[in-house]
Amino acid sequence: MAQIGTLTPRQQKTIAALLEARTVENAAAVAGVGRRTVFRWLVDPTFLRALRQAEGDVISEAVRVLVTDLKGNHQTLRDLRDDEGQPSSVRLRAAVALDDSLLRWRELLDMEQRLTHLEEVLYEKKDDQTNG
């Protein structure tokens, strides 16, 4: 088992394989590690924390890529909505998709702002208790 805060090269290779493989068995084969070893590592807090961080990094990168597509996607939906040559069902679906997208992004932004505010208040209270 790895020491706290450190991973062995085999564990690092296994994490990389887990991010690419569809199954634990495939990841174990790619990493050259036994399947049972991988399952044992998956309950090790240090390994699991490193895996979750690596997964978060992959998700963050995917989000950055998708955000770059967002304007183009919305423009495509607007073009479909406004194209009178399209069937009314296509135009309606594009309009609904735009409305849904706006609502989801608005909710996400609102939630992020509220969470940031709560974190700021929490950290201020923590600082007050530490300094007071």
URFEN-V67021 format. One record per residue. N is the residue number from 1. RES is the residue in three letters. PSI is psi in whole degrees, 0 to 359 (none if undefined). Layout:
# URFEN-V67021
n: <N:N>
res: <RES:RES>
psi: <PSI:PSI>
This chain:
# URFEN-V67021
n: <1:2:3:4:5:6:7:8:9:10:11:12:13:14:15:16:17:18:19:20:21:22:23:24:25:26:27:28:29:30:31:32:33:34:35:36:37:38:39:40:41:42:43:44:45:46:47:48:49:50:51:52:53:54:55:56:57:58:59:60:61:62:63:64:65:66:67:68:69:70:71:72:73:74:75:76:77:78:79:80:81:82:83:84:85:86:87:88:89:90:91:92:93:94:95:96:97:98:99:100:101:102:103:104:105:106:107:108:109:110:111:112:113:114:115:116:117:118:119:120:121:122:123:124:125:126:127:128:129:130:131:132>
res: <MET:ALA:GLN:ILE:GLY:THR:LEU:THR:PRO:ARG:GLN:GLN:LYS:THR:ILE:ALA:ALA:LEU:LEU:GLU:ALA:ARG:THR:VAL:GLU:ASN:ALA:ALA:ALA:VAL:ALA:GLY:VAL:GLY:ARG:ARG:THR:VAL:PHE:ARG:TRP:LEU:VAL:ASP:PRO:THR:PHE:LEU:ARG:ALA:LEU:ARG:GLN:ALA:GLU:GLY:ASP:VAL:ILE:SER:GLU:ALA:VAL:ARG:VAL:LEU:VAL:THR:ASP:LEU:LYS:GLY:ASN:HIS:GLN:THR:LEU:ARG:ASP:LEU:ARG:ASP:ASP:GLU:GLY:GLN:PRO:SER:SER:VAL:ARG:LEU:ARG:ALA:ALA:VAL:ALA:LEU:ASP:ASP:SER:LEU:LEU:ARG:TRP:ARG:GLU:LEU:LEU:ASP:MET:GLU:GLN:ARG:LEU:THR:HIS:LEU:GLU:GLU:VAL:LEU:TYR:GLU:LYS:LYS:ASP:ASP:GLN:THR:ASN:GLY>
psi: <145:151:159:129:356:151:147:161:323:320:319:318:323:319:315:319:321:329:339:326:154:337:160:321:315:319:318:317:316:319:348:35:149:146:317:326:315:315:325:317:329:350:0:119:322:314:314:320:317:321:315:321:316:318:319:321:318:316:317:318:319:320:317:318:316:325:324:335:346:312:317:320:316:323:320:316:319:319:316:316:320:353:103:349:346:150:151:329:322:316:318:315:321:318:316:318:320:315:315:318:315:314:316:315:322:315:317:314:316:315:317:318:318:318:318:317:315:320:318:315:317:315:325:316:319:317:319:319:324:319:346:none>
